[in-house]
Amino acid sequence: MIIRRWSIHRADLDPVVGSEQGKSRPVLVISEDTINNLLSVVNVIPITSRKPGRRIYPNEVLIPANNFGLSNESIILCHQIRTLDKQRLSTHYGSVNDPEKQIEILDALCFQLGIEKG
């Protein structure tokens, strides 16, 4: 399976410790394609479905329902960056192919990591 940046796959995130996102859930691949082709691991961000009334924080990105292959309104959890072996990835849902949404995700990552854009 070819893994590309901005693609959304199902991944098994267990086992976890404490407040880490676990279970089998969608994840967004954020590592560069050149690296994805060379290594057996990828960097991902877990995605969770949005519960009614849940606030969205600056290090999170809201994905409306029926976008990028996700049927539910979802939240990309940029504070939960993980490195996974590609063997943990399964079903491909779709890709974040909207440049504005990609920038929103990168902005949330920069906020989380304290990286100033310049």
Biopython code that builds the backbone (N, CA, C, O; Angstrom):
import numpy as np
from Bio.PDB.StructureBuilder import StructureBuilder

atoms = [
    (1, "MET", "N", (0.849, -1.181, 0.000)),
    (1, "MET", "CA", (0.000, 0.000, 0.000)),
    (1, "MET", "C", (0.894, 1.244, 0.000)),
    (1, "MET", "O", (1.819, 1.351, 0.805)),
    (2, "ILE", "N", (0.613, 2.167, -0.897)),
    (2, "ILE", "CA", (1.346, 3.429, -0.961)),
    (2, "ILE", "C", (0.686, 4.407, 0.007)),
    (2, "ILE", "O", (-0.523, 4.631, -0.045)),
    (3, "ILE", "N", (1.491, 4.978, 0.880)),
    (3, "ILE", "CA", (0.994, 5.918, 1.885)),
    (3, "ILE", "C", (1.442, 7.317, 1.487)),
    (3, "ILE", "O", (2.635, 7.568, 1.316)),
    (4, "ARG", "N", (0.492, 8.220, 1.339)),
    (4, "ARG", "CA", (0.798, 9.587, 0.915)),
    (4, "ARG", "C", (0.437, 10.592, 1.997)),
    (4, "ARG", "O", (-0.470, 10.377, 2.800)),
    (5, "ARG", "N", (1.177, 11.700, 1.993)),
    (5, "ARG", "CA", (0.856, 12.808, 2.886)),
    (5, "ARG", "C", (-0.565, 13.288, 2.591)),
    (5, "ARG", "O", (-0.988, 13.314, 1.436)),
    (6, "TRP", "N", (-1.277, 13.655, 3.609)),
    (6, "TRP", "CA", (-2.650, 14.154, 3.594)),
    (6, "TRP", "C", (-3.686, 13.048, 3.416)),
    (6, "TRP", "O", (-4.882, 13.334, 3.360)),
    (7, "SER", "N", (-3.249, 11.784, 3.326)),
    (7, "SER", "CA", (-4.227, 10.704, 3.212)),
    (7, "SER", "C", (-4.750, 10.320, 4.596)),
    (7, "SER", "O", (-4.052, 10.445, 5.603)),
    (8, "ILE", "N", (-5.990, 9.851, 4.615)),
    (8, "ILE", "CA", (-6.633, 9.427, 5.858)),
    (8, "ILE", "C", (-6.838, 7.920, 5.790)),
    (8, "ILE", "O", (-7.453, 7.405, 4.856)),
    (9, "HIS", "N", (-6.314, 7.220, 6.794)),
    (9, "HIS", "CA", (-6.400, 5.763, 6.885)),
    (9, "HIS", "C", (-6.945, 5.370, 8.250)),
    (9, "HIS", "O", (-6.893, 6.155, 9.197)),
    (10, "ARG", "N", (-7.459, 4.172, 8.346)),
    (10, "ARG", "CA", (-7.795, 3.606, 9.654)),
    (10, "ARG", "C", (-6.507, 3.025, 10.224)),
    (10, "ARG", "O", (-5.716, 2.416, 9.504)),
    (11, "ALA", "N", (-6.306, 3.220, 11.531)),
    (11, "ALA", "CA", (-5.115, 2.696, 12.191)),
    (11, "ALA", "C", (-5.487, 2.146, 13.558)),
    (11, "ALA", "O", (-6.378, 2.662, 14.232)),
    (12, "ASP", "N", (-4.798, 1.104, 13.948)),
    (12, "ASP", "CA", (-4.944, 0.544, 15.289)),
    (12, "ASP", "C", (-3.918, 1.235, 16.178)),
    (12, "ASP", "O", (-2.716, 1.015, 16.024)),
    (13, "LEU", "N", (-4.384, 2.069, 17.107)),
    (13, "LEU", "CA", (-3.484, 2.857, 17.951)),
    (13, "LEU", "C", (-3.200, 2.204, 19.302)),
    (13, "LEU", "O", (-2.447, 2.755, 20.105)),
    (14, "ASP", "N", (-3.786, 1.050, 19.559)),
    (14, "ASP", "CA", (-3.526, 0.361, 20.833)),
    (14, "ASP", "C", (-2.235, -0.430, 20.737)),
    (14, "ASP", "O", (-1.887, -0.889, 19.649)),
    (15, "PRO", "N", (-1.513, -0.606, 21.834)),
    (15, "PRO", "CA", (-1.835, -0.183, 23.197)),
    (15, "PRO", "C", (-1.470, 1.285, 23.423)),
    (15, "PRO", "O", (-0.609, 1.841, 22.741)),
    (16, "VAL", "N", (-2.141, 1.892, 24.389)),
    (16, "VAL", "CA", (-1.882, 3.286, 24.748)),
    (16, "VAL", "C", (-1.668, 3.394, 26.253)),
    (16, "VAL", "O", (-1.911, 2.450, 27.004)),
    (17, "VAL", "N", (-1.207, 4.569, 26.670)),
    (17, "VAL", "CA", (-1.026, 4.873, 28.085)),
    (17, "VAL", "C", (-1.717, 6.192, 28.373)),
    (17, "VAL", "O", (-1.615, 7.131, 27.584)),
    (18, "GLY", "N", (-2.420, 6.275, 29.494)),
    (18, "GLY", "CA", (-3.014, 7.535, 29.934)),
    (18, "GLY", "C", (-3.993, 8.124, 28.940)),
    (18, "GLY", "O", (-4.940, 7.463, 28.513)),
    (19, "SER", "N", (-3.754, 9.379, 28.573)),
    (19, "SER", "CA", (-4.689, 10.137, 27.732)),
    (19, "SER", "C", (-4.408, 10.034, 26.237)),
    (19, "SER", "O", (-4.990, 10.780, 25.449)),
    (20, "GLU", "N", (-3.524, 9.121, 25.834)),
    (20, "GLU", "CA", (-3.270, 8.945, 24.406)),
    (20, "GLU", "C", (-4.524, 8.416, 23.716)),
    (20, "GLU", "O", (-5.277, 7.628, 24.289)),
    (21, "GLN", "N", (-4.738, 8.858, 22.479)),
    (21, "GLN", "CA", (-5.858, 8.350, 21.684)),
    (21, "GLN", "C", (-5.579, 6.897, 21.332)),
    (21, "GLN", "O", (-4.482, 6.555, 20.891)),
    (22, "GLY", "N", (-6.566, 6.058, 21.525)),
    (22, "GLY", "CA", (-6.397, 4.647, 21.251)),
    (22, "GLY", "C", (-7.463, 4.112, 20.328)),
    (22, "GLY", "O", (-8.162, 4.866, 19.650)),
    (23, "LYS", "N", (-7.574, 2.818, 20.312)),
    (23, "LYS", "CA", (-8.540, 2.065, 19.518)),
    (23, "LYS", "C", (-8.226, 2.169, 18.025)),
    (23, "LYS", "O", (-7.230, 2.767, 17.618)),
    (24, "SER", "N", (-9.091, 1.580, 17.241)),
    (24, "SER", "CA", (-8.977, 1.668, 15.791)),
    (24, "SER", "C", (-9.755, 2.898, 15.350)),
    (24, "SER", "O", (-10.949, 3.016, 15.625)),
    (25, "ARG", "N", (-9.075, 3.819, 14.663)),
    (25, "ARG", "CA", (-9.706, 5.087, 14.297)),
    (25, "ARG", "C", (-9.013, 5.669, 13.070)),
    (25, "ARG", "O", (-7.930, 5.217, 12.699)),
    (26, "PRO", "N", (-9.629, 6.668, 12.436)),
    (26, "PRO", "CA", (-8.963, 7.349, 11.326)),
    (26, "PRO", "C", (-7.767, 8.165, 11.820)),
    (26, "PRO", "O", (-7.783, 8.722, 12.917)),
    (27, "VAL", "N", (-6.743, 8.218, 10.988)),
    (27, "VAL", "CA", (-5.577, 9.069, 11.240)),
    (27, "VAL", "C", (-5.220, 9.791, 9.946)),
    (27, "VAL", "O", (-5.465, 9.290, 8.848)),
    (28, "LEU", "N", (-4.639, 10.968, 10.096)),
    (28, "LEU", "CA", (-4.171, 11.755, 8.953)),
    (28, "LEU", "C", (-2.660, 11.632, 8.858)),
    (28, "LEU", "O", (-1.955, 11.907, 9.829)),
    (29, "VAL", "N", (-2.154, 11.221, 7.699)),
    (29, "VAL", "CA", (-0.707, 11.125, 7.480)),
    (29, "VAL", "C", (-0.164, 12.524, 7.221)),
    (29, "VAL", "O", (-0.644, 13.223, 6.329)),
    (30, "ILE", "N", (0.848, 12.939, 8.008)),
    (30, "ILE", "CA", (1.423, 14.276, 7.855)),
    (30, "ILE", "C", (2.885, 14.254, 7.421)),
    (30, "ILE", "O", (3.434, 15.303, 7.083)),
    (31, "SER", "N", (3.526, 13.094, 7.422)),
    (31, "SER", "CA", (4.926, 13.037, 7.001)),
    (31, "SER", "C", (5.027, 13.195, 5.484)),
    (31, "SER", "O", (4.100, 12.866, 4.744)),
    (32, "GLU", "N", (6.174, 13.703, 5.046)),
    (32, "GLU", "CA", (6.415, 13.980, 3.625)),
    (32, "GLU", "C", (6.477, 12.692, 2.804)),
    (32, "GLU", "O", (6.935, 11.659, 3.292)),
    (33, "ASP", "N", (6.016, 12.761, 1.568)),
    (33, "ASP", "CA", (5.987, 11.586, 0.698)),
    (33, "ASP", "C", (7.368, 10.977, 0.484)),
    (33, "ASP", "O", (7.497, 9.753, 0.436)),
    (34, "THR", "N", (8.397, 11.804, 0.357)),
    (34, "THR", "CA", (9.756, 11.281, 0.163)),
    (34, "THR", "C", (10.142, 10.373, 1.320)),
    (34, "THR", "O", (10.697, 9.294, 1.113)),
    (35, "ILE", "N", (9.848, 10.811, 2.538)),
    (35, "ILE", "CA", (10.150, 10.021, 3.733)),
    (35, "ILE", "C", (9.229, 8.800, 3.806)),
    (35, "ILE", "O", (9.667, 7.707, 4.163)),
    (36, "ASN", "N", (7.961, 8.993, 3.467)),
    (36, "ASN", "CA", (7.011, 7.874, 3.504)),
    (36, "ASN", "C", (7.449, 6.741, 2.588)),
    (36, "ASN", "O", (7.197, 5.573, 2.883)),
    (37, "ASN", "N", (8.102, 7.075, 1.478)),
    (37, "ASN", "CA", (8.573, 6.061, 0.533)),
    (37, "ASN", "C", (9.833, 5.354, 1.014)),
    (37, "ASN", "O", (10.104, 4.227, 0.601)),
    (38, "LEU", "N", (10.609, 6.004, 1.884)),
    (38, "LEU", "CA", (11.883, 5.452, 2.342)),
    (38, "LEU", "C", (11.775, 4.623, 3.614)),
    (38, "LEU", "O", (12.448, 3.602, 3.754)),
    (39, "LEU", "N", (10.932, 5.060, 4.537)),
    (39, "LEU", "CA", (10.882, 4.441, 5.860)),
    (39, "LEU", "C", (9.668, 3.537, 6.024)),
    (39, "LEU", "O", (8.706, 3.622, 5.260)),
    (40, "SER", "N", (9.725, 2.680, 7.018)),
    (40, "SER", "CA", (8.594, 1.796, 7.325)),
    (40, "SER", "C", (7.635, 2.423, 8.327)),
    (40, "SER", "O", (6.659, 1.792, 8.734)),
    (41, "VAL", "N", (7.912, 3.675, 8.729)),
    (41, "VAL", "CA", (7.040, 4.389, 9.662)),
    (41, "VAL", "C", (6.548, 5.682, 9.026)),
    (41, "VAL", "O", (7.169, 6.220, 8.109)),
    (42, "VAL", "N", (5.405, 6.172, 9.540)),
    (42, "VAL", "CA", (4.839, 7.445, 9.098)),
    (42, "VAL", "C", (4.411, 8.240, 10.324)),
    (42, "VAL", "O", (4.129, 7.671, 11.379)),
    (43, "ASN", "N", (4.365, 9.561, 10.174)),
    (43, "ASN", "CA", (3.836, 10.437, 11.219)),
    (43, "ASN", "C", (2.369, 10.684, 10.921)),
    (43, "ASN", "O", (1.995, 11.005, 9.792)),
    (44, "VAL", "N", (1.543, 10.530, 11.945)),
    (44, "VAL", "CA", (0.101, 10.678, 11.777)),
    (44, "VAL", "C", (-0.487, 11.512, 12.906)),
    (44, "VAL", "O", (0.134, 11.712, 13.951)),
    (45, "ILE", "N", (-1.704, 11.993, 12.664)),
    (45, "ILE", "CA", (-2.489, 12.679, 13.684)),
    (45, "ILE", "C", (-3.810, 11.922, 13.810)),
    (45, "ILE", "O", (-4.509, 11.734, 12.814)),
    (46, "PRO", "N", (-4.159, 11.488, 15.014)),
    (46, "PRO", "CA", (-5.448, 10.820, 15.206)),
    (46, "PRO", "C", (-6.623, 11.761, 14.937)),
    (46, "PRO", "O", (-6.525, 12.977, 15.101)),
    (47, "ILE", "N", (-7.718, 11.167, 14.525)),
    (47, "ILE", "CA", (-8.960, 11.896, 14.258)),
    (47, "ILE", "C", (-10.050, 11.272, 15.120)),
    (47, "ILE", "O", (-10.131, 10.050, 15.244)),
    (48, "THR", "N", (-10.878, 12.111, 15.707)),
    (48, "THR", "CA", (-11.998, 11.631, 16.522)),
    (48, "THR", "C", (-13.296, 12.252, 16.034)),
    (48, "THR", "O", (-13.293, 13.338, 15.455)),
    (49, "SER", "N", (-14.394, 11.567, 16.266)),
    (49, "SER", "CA", (-15.682, 12.155, 15.897)),
    (49, "SER", "C", (-16.032, 13.231, 16.917)),
    (49, "SER", "O", (-15.695, 13.120, 18.096)),
    (50, "ARG", "N", (-16.709, 14.271, 16.450)),
    (50, "ARG", "CA", (-17.058, 15.391, 17.328)),
    (50, "ARG", "C", (-18.361, 15.091, 18.062)),
    (50, "ARG", "O", (-19.370, 14.729, 17.456)),
    (51, "LYS", "N", (-18.311, 15.251, 19.368)),
    (51, "LYS", "CA", (-19.514, 15.107, 20.191)),
    (51, "LYS", "C", (-20.250, 16.442, 20.199)),
    (51, "LYS", "O", (-19.608, 17.489, 20.120)),
    (52, "PRO", "N", (-21.585, 16.433, 20.294)),
    (52, "PRO", "CA", (-22.353, 17.689, 20.299)),
    (52, "PRO", "C", (-21.866, 18.651, 21.384)),
    (52, "PRO", "O", (-21.686, 18.267, 22.540)),
    (53, "GLY", "N", (-21.658, 19.898, 20.989)),
    (53, "GLY", "CA", (-21.248, 20.934, 21.926)),
    (53, "GLY", "C", (-19.775, 20.961, 22.264)),
    (53, "GLY", "O", (-19.333, 21.835, 23.009)),
    (54, "ARG", "N", (-18.990, 20.013, 21.730)),
    (54, "ARG", "CA", (-17.566, 19.986, 22.054)),
    (54, "ARG", "C", (-16.858, 21.161, 21.418)),
    (54, "ARG", "O", (-17.029, 21.444, 20.233)),
    (55, "ARG", "N", (-16.064, 21.837, 22.223)),
    (55, "ARG", "CA", (-15.286, 22.981, 21.775)),
    (55, "ARG", "C", (-14.116, 22.517, 20.902)),
    (55, "ARG", "O", (-13.594, 21.417, 21.081)),
    (56, "ILE", "N", (-13.718, 23.363, 19.964)),
    (56, "ILE", "CA", (-12.540, 23.107, 19.132)),
    (56, "ILE", "C", (-11.431, 24.036, 19.620)),
    (56, "ILE", "O", (-11.622, 25.250, 19.692)),
    (57, "TYR", "N", (-10.277, 23.468, 19.953)),
    (57, "TYR", "CA", (-9.144, 24.228, 20.476)),
    (57, "TYR", "C", (-8.208, 24.643, 19.342)),
    (57, "TYR", "O", (-8.310, 24.115, 18.234)),
    (58, "PRO", "N", (-7.289, 25.592, 19.608)),
    (58, "PRO", "CA", (-6.391, 26.073, 18.541)),
    (58, "PRO", "C", (-5.467, 24.995, 17.968)),
    (58, "PRO", "O", (-4.943, 25.152, 16.865)),
    (59, "ASN", "N", (-5.267, 23.906, 18.707)),
    (59, "ASN", "CA", (-4.416, 22.823, 18.208)),
    (59, "ASN", "C", (-5.256, 21.663, 17.653)),
    (59, "ASN", "O", (-4.801, 20.521, 17.589)),
    (60, "GLU", "N", (-6.483, 21.986, 17.258)),
    (60, "GLU", "CA", (-7.389, 21.015, 16.650)),
    (60, "GLU", "C", (-8.014, 21.622, 15.395)),
    (60, "GLU", "O", (-8.093, 22.843, 15.261)),
    (61, "VAL", "N", (-8.454, 20.768, 14.485)),
    (61, "VAL", "CA", (-9.069, 21.239, 13.242)),
    (61, "VAL", "C", (-10.372, 20.469, 13.020)),
    (61, "VAL", "O", (-10.401, 19.239, 13.055)),
    (62, "LEU", "N", (-11.434, 21.216, 12.796)),
    (62, "LEU", "CA", (-12.750, 20.627, 12.555)),
    (62, "LEU", "C", (-12.888, 20.213, 11.093)),
    (62, "LEU", "O", (-12.558, 20.974, 10.182)),
    (63, "ILE", "N", (-13.376, 19.006, 10.890)),
    (63, "ILE", "CA", (-13.682, 18.504, 9.551)),
    (63, "ILE", "C", (-15.194, 18.291, 9.488)),
    (63, "ILE", "O", (-15.720, 17.441, 10.206)),
    (64, "PRO", "N", (-15.903, 19.044, 8.646)),
    (64, "PRO", "CA", (-17.355, 18.845, 8.532)),
    (64, "PRO", "C", (-17.684, 17.429, 8.051)),
    (64, "PRO", "O", (-16.870, 16.780, 7.394)),
    (65, "ALA", "N", (-18.875, 16.969, 8.385)),
    (65, "ALA", "CA", (-19.312, 15.634, 7.955)),
    (65, "ALA", "C", (-19.263, 15.518, 6.432)),
    (65, "ALA", "O", (-19.453, 16.496, 5.709)),
    (66, "ASN", "N", (-19.008, 14.322, 5.976)),
    (66, "ASN", "CA", (-18.978, 13.984, 4.547)),
    (66, "ASN", "C", (-17.894, 14.732, 3.778)),
    (66, "ASN", "O", (-18.101, 15.157, 2.641)),
    (67, "ASN", "N", (-16.737, 14.886, 4.417)),
    (67, "ASN", "CA", (-15.576, 15.484, 3.765)),
    (67, "ASN", "C", (-14.380, 14.557, 3.899)),
    (67, "ASN", "O", (-14.180, 13.936, 4.942)),
    (68, "PHE", "N", (-13.587, 14.466, 2.840)),
    (68, "PHE", "CA", (-12.318, 13.731, 2.841)),
    (68, "PHE", "C", (-12.504, 12.255, 3.206)),
    (68, "PHE", "O", (-11.594, 11.630, 3.751)),
    (69, "GLY", "N", (-13.670, 11.704, 2.908)),
    (69, "GLY", "CA", (-13.939, 10.297, 3.166)),
    (69, "GLY", "C", (-14.469, 9.986, 4.553)),
    (69, "GLY", "O", (-14.697, 8.821, 4.881)),
    (70, "LEU", "N", (-14.667, 11.009, 5.374)),
    (70, "LEU", "CA", (-15.187, 10.816, 6.734)),
    (70, "LEU", "C", (-16.673, 11.150, 6.761)),
    (70, "LEU", "O", (-17.068, 12.236, 6.336)),
    (71, "SER", "N", (-17.494, 10.241, 7.248)),
    (71, "SER", "CA", (-18.938, 10.469, 7.242)),
    (71, "SER", "C", (-19.404, 11.345, 8.399)),
    (71, "SER", "O", (-20.408, 12.046, 8.271)),
    (72, "ASN", "N", (-18.693, 11.320, 9.525)),
    (72, "ASN", "CA", (-19.080, 12.105, 10.700)),
    (72, "ASN", "C", (-18.315, 13.418, 10.771)),
    (72, "ASN", "O", (-17.218, 13.540, 10.227)),
    (73, "GLU", "N", (-18.907, 14.403, 11.449)),
    (73, "GLU", "CA", (-18.156, 15.606, 11.785)),
    (73, "GLU", "C", (-17.008, 15.155, 12.690)),
    (73, "GLU", "O", (-17.233, 14.453, 13.676)),
    (74, "SER", "N", (-15.794, 15.551, 12.361)),
    (74, "SER", "CA", (-14.614, 15.004, 13.032)),
    (74, "SER", "C", (-13.647, 16.103, 13.435)),
    (74, "SER", "O", (-13.718, 17.232, 12.951)),
    (75, "ILE", "N", (-12.737, 15.740, 14.337)),
    (75, "ILE", "CA", (-11.719, 16.672, 14.816)),
    (75, "ILE", "C", (-10.351, 16.034, 14.619)),
    (75, "ILE", "O", (-10.108, 14.912, 15.063)),
    (76, "ILE", "N", (-9.458, 16.763, 13.945)),
    (76, "ILE", "CA", (-8.070, 16.341, 13.807)),
    (76, "ILE", "C", (-7.339, 16.830, 15.052)),
    (76, "ILE", "O", (-7.293, 18.031, 15.320)),
    (77, "LEU", "N", (-6.769, 15.897, 15.810)),
    (77, "LEU", "CA", (-6.179, 16.184, 17.118)),
    (77, "LEU", "C", (-4.680, 16.442, 16.985)),
    (77, "LEU", "O", (-3.873, 15.540, 17.211)),
    (78, "CYS", "N", (-4.304, 17.663, 16.622)),
    (78, "CYS", "CA", (-2.903, 17.980, 16.343)),
    (78, "CYS", "C", (-2.013, 17.923, 17.585)),
    (78, "CYS", "O", (-0.792, 18.029, 17.463)),
    (79, "HIS", "N", (-2.585, 17.761, 18.761)),
    (79, "HIS", "CA", (-1.801, 17.597, 19.985)),
    (79, "HIS", "C", (-1.507, 16.125, 20.282)),
    (79, "HIS", "O", (-0.935, 15.804, 21.323)),
    (80, "GLN", "N", (-1.897, 15.233, 19.371)),
    (80, "GLN", "CA", (-1.710, 13.794, 19.579)),
    (80, "GLN", "C", (-0.851, 13.171, 18.469)),
    (80, "GLN", "O", (-1.105, 12.038, 18.062)),
    (81, "ILE", "N", (0.149, 13.889, 17.982)),
    (81, "ILE", "CA", (1.012, 13.410, 16.897)),
    (81, "ILE", "C", (1.640, 12.069, 17.290)),
    (81, "ILE", "O", (2.129, 11.901, 18.407)),
    (82, "ARG", "N", (1.618, 11.120, 16.349)),
    (82, "ARG", "CA", (2.180, 9.791, 16.607)),
    (82, "ARG", "C", (3.047, 9.351, 15.430)),
    (82, "ARG", "O", (2.859, 9.798, 14.299)),
    (83, "THR", "N", (3.991, 8.471, 15.720)),
    (83, "THR", "CA", (4.749, 7.775, 14.689)),
    (83, "THR", "C", (4.295, 6.325, 14.715)),
    (83, "THR", "O", (4.341, 5.667, 15.755)),
    (84, "LEU", "N", (3.855, 5.833, 13.561)),
    (84, "LEU", "CA", (3.336, 4.468, 13.476)),
    (84, "LEU", "C", (4.055, 3.680, 12.395)),
    (84, "LEU", "O", (4.450, 4.231, 11.367)),
    (85, "ASP", "N", (4.219, 2.397, 12.633)),
    (85, "ASP", "CA", (4.646, 1.503, 11.572)),
    (85, "ASP", "C", (3.513, 1.424, 10.551)),
    (85, "ASP", "O", (2.338, 1.404, 10.920)),
    (86, "LYS", "N", (3.866, 1.378, 9.286)),
    (86, "LYS", "CA", (2.853, 1.331, 8.226)),
    (86, "LYS", "C", (1.930, 0.120, 8.357)),
    (86, "LYS", "O", (0.806, 0.143, 7.857)),
    (87, "GLN", "N", (2.396, -0.935, 9.025)),
    (87, "GLN", "CA", (1.568, -2.126, 9.201)),
    (87, "GLN", "C", (0.327, -1.844, 10.046)),
    (87, "GLN", "O", (-0.634, -2.613, 10.001)),
    (88, "ARG", "N", (0.333, -0.754, 10.815)),
    (88, "ARG", "CA", (-0.836, -0.390, 11.621)),
    (88, "ARG", "C", (-1.949, 0.245, 10.773)),
    (88, "ARG", "O", (-3.090, 0.340, 11.225)),
    (89, "LEU", "N", (-1.624, 0.676, 9.559)),
    (89, "LEU", "CA", (-2.599, 1.354, 8.703)),
    (89, "LEU", "C", (-3.369, 0.345, 7.861)),
    (89, "LEU", "O", (-2.812, -0.629, 7.356)),
    (90, "SER", "N", (-4.666, 0.607, 7.726)),
    (90, "SER", "CA", (-5.478, -0.275, 6.880)),
    (90, "SER", "C", (-6.317, 0.564, 5.925)),
    (90, "SER", "O", (-5.760, 1.244, 5.063)),
    (91, "THR", "N", (-7.610, 0.535, 6.054)),
    (91, "THR", "CA", (-8.536, 1.175, 5.124)),
    (91, "THR", "C", (-8.144, 2.610, 4.792)),
    (91, "THR", "O", (-7.829, 3.400, 5.683)),
    (92, "HIS", "N", (-8.166, 2.936, 3.512)),
    (92, "HIS", "CA", (-7.945, 4.319, 3.068)),
    (92, "HIS", "C", (-9.307, 4.967, 2.890)),
    (92, "HIS", "O", (-10.131, 4.487, 2.111)),
    (93, "TYR", "N", (-9.546, 6.069, 3.619)),
    (93, "TYR", "CA", (-10.836, 6.763, 3.539)),
    (93, "TYR", "C", (-10.867, 7.808, 2.436)),
    (93, "TYR", "O", (-11.854, 7.929, 1.710)),
    (94, "GLY", "N", (-9.795, 8.554, 2.315)),
    (94, "GLY", "CA", (-9.743, 9.666, 1.375)),
    (94, "GLY", "C", (-8.515, 10.497, 1.679)),
    (94, "GLY", "O", (-7.598, 10.044, 2.363)),
    (95, "SER", "N", (-8.503, 11.717, 1.165)),
    (95, "SER", "CA", (-7.366, 12.611, 1.384)),
    (95, "SER", "C", (-7.855, 14.029, 1.603)),
    (95, "SER", "O", (-8.880, 14.445, 1.062)),
    (96, "VAL", "N", (-7.098, 14.764, 2.411)),
    (96, "VAL", "CA", (-7.379, 16.190, 2.605)),
    (96, "VAL", "C", (-6.749, 16.901, 1.417)),
    (96, "VAL", "O", (-5.564, 17.236, 1.446)),
    (97, "ASN", "N", (-7.533, 17.130, 0.378)),
    (97, "ASN", "CA", (-7.020, 17.711, -0.863)),
    (97, "ASN", "C", (-7.370, 19.188, -1.007)),
    (97, "ASN", "O", (-7.144, 19.776, -2.065)),
    (98, "ASP", "N", (-7.915, 19.788, 0.037)),
    (98, "ASP", "CA", (-8.257, 21.209, 0.045)),
    (98, "ASP", "C", (-7.074, 21.999, 0.609)),
    (98, "ASP", "O", (-6.755, 21.856, 1.789)),
    (99, "PRO", "N", (-6.408, 22.841, -0.217)),
    (99, "PRO", "CA", (-5.238, 23.590, 0.253)),
    (99, "PRO", "C", (-5.523, 24.458, 1.480)),
    (99, "PRO", "O", (-4.655, 24.605, 2.340)),
    (100, "GLU", "N", (-6.711, 25.028, 1.574)),
    (100, "GLU", "CA", (-7.042, 25.857, 2.740)),
    (100, "GLU", "C", (-7.120, 25.015, 4.009)),
    (100, "GLU", "O", (-6.681, 25.458, 5.071)),
    (101, "LYS", "N", (-7.670, 23.814, 3.914)),
    (101, "LYS", "CA", (-7.749, 22.924, 5.080)),
    (101, "LYS", "C", (-6.356, 22.428, 5.448)),
    (101, "LYS", "O", (-6.051, 22.273, 6.630)),
    (102, "GLN", "N", (-5.500, 22.174, 4.445)),
    (102, "GLN", "CA", (-4.122, 21.774, 4.728)),
    (102, "GLN", "C", (-3.396, 22.870, 5.510)),
    (102, "GLN", "O", (-2.679, 22.576, 6.466)),
    (103, "ILE", "N", (-3.578, 24.122, 5.110)),
    (103, "ILE", "CA", (-2.952, 25.243, 5.819)),
    (103, "ILE", "C", (-3.493, 25.338, 7.239)),
    (103, "ILE", "O", (-2.734, 25.596, 8.174)),
    (104, "GLU", "N", (-4.786, 25.133, 7.409)),
    (104, "GLU", "CA", (-5.387, 25.156, 8.751)),
    (104, "GLU", "C", (-4.758, 24.076, 9.647)),
    (104, "GLU", "O", (-4.493, 24.319, 10.825)),
    (105, "ILE", "N", (-4.524, 22.899, 9.087)),
    (105, "ILE", "CA", (-3.893, 21.810, 9.836)),
    (105, "ILE", "C", (-2.449, 22.166, 10.172)),
    (105, "ILE", "O", (-2.009, 21.967, 11.304)),
    (106, "LEU", "N", (-1.711, 22.689, 9.202)),
    (106, "LEU", "CA", (-0.326, 23.090, 9.460)),
    (106, "LEU", "C", (-0.256, 24.187, 10.521)),
    (106, "LEU", "O", (0.642, 24.178, 11.363)),
    (107, "ASP", "N", (-1.193, 25.125, 10.487)),
    (107, "ASP", "CA", (-1.244, 26.183, 11.502)),
    (107, "ASP", "C", (-1.473, 25.591, 12.892)),
    (107, "ASP", "O", (-0.836, 26.011, 13.858)),
    (108, "ALA", "N", (-2.371, 24.627, 12.996)),
    (108, "ALA", "CA", (-2.645, 23.983, 14.287)),
    (108, "ALA", "C", (-1.427, 23.203, 14.776)),
    (108, "ALA", "O", (-1.145, 23.184, 15.974)),
    (109, "LEU", "N", (-0.703, 22.559, 13.857)),
    (109, "LEU", "CA", (0.529, 21.858, 14.225)),
    (109, "LEU", "C", (1.590, 22.833, 14.720)),
    (109, "LEU", "O", (2.251, 22.580, 15.727)),
    (110, "CYS", "N", (1.751, 23.942, 14.013)),
    (110, "CYS", "CA", (2.724, 24.962, 14.431)),
    (110, "CYS", "C", (2.370, 25.510, 15.804)),
    (110, "CYS", "O", (3.253, 25.711, 16.638)),
    (111, "PHE", "N", (1.090, 25.752, 16.047)),
    (111, "PHE", "CA", (0.643, 26.225, 17.358)),
    (111, "PHE", "C", (1.016, 25.203, 18.433)),
    (111, "PHE", "O", (1.560, 25.566, 19.476)),
    (112, "GLN", "N", (0.726, 23.937, 18.179)),
    (112, "GLN", "CA", (1.008, 22.877, 19.142)),
    (112, "GLN", "C", (2.498, 22.769, 19.444)),
    (112, "GLN", "O", (2.888, 22.577, 20.595)),
    (113, "LEU", "N", (3.322, 22.892, 18.420)),
    (113, "LEU", "CA", (4.763, 22.686, 18.564)),
    (113, "LEU", "C", (5.530, 23.969, 18.867)),
    (113, "LEU", "O", (6.748, 23.933, 19.041)),
    (114, "GLY", "N", (4.836, 25.093, 18.930)),
    (114, "GLY", "CA", (5.504, 26.359, 19.221)),
    (114, "GLY", "C", (6.392, 26.832, 18.092)),
    (114, "GLY", "O", (7.402, 27.494, 18.332)),
    (115, "ILE", "N", (6.033, 26.506, 16.873)),
    (115, "ILE", "CA", (6.803, 26.912, 15.696)),
    (115, "ILE", "C", (6.181, 28.182, 15.138)),
    (115, "ILE", "O", (5.005, 28.207, 14.776)),
    (116, "GLU", "N", (6.980, 29.227, 15.075)),
    (116, "GLU", "CA", (6.482, 30.489, 14.523)),
    (116, "GLU", "C", (6.604, 30.458, 13.014)),
    (116, "GLU", "O", (7.645, 30.097, 12.464)),
    (117, "LYS", "N", (5.526, 30.842, 12.354)),
    (117, "LYS", "CA", (5.549, 30.902, 10.892)),
    (117, "LYS", "C", (6.191, 32.219, 10.487)),
    (117, "LYS", "O", (5.968, 33.251, 11.120)),
    (118, "GLY", "N", (6.972, 32.178, 9.450)),
    (118, "GLY", "CA", (7.644, 33.402, 9.072)),
    (118, "GLY", "C", (7.763, 33.507, 7.640)),
    (118, "GLY", "O", (8.310, 34.488, 7.137)),
]
sb = StructureBuilder()
sb.init_structure("model")
sb.init_model(0)
sb.init_chain("A")
sb.init_seg("    ")
for serial, (resi, resn, name, xyz) in enumerate(atoms, 1):
    if name == "N":
        sb.init_residue(resn, " ", resi, " ")
    sb.init_atom(name, np.array(xyz, "f"), 0.0, 1.0, " ", f" {name:<3s}", serial, name[0])
structure = sb.get_structure()
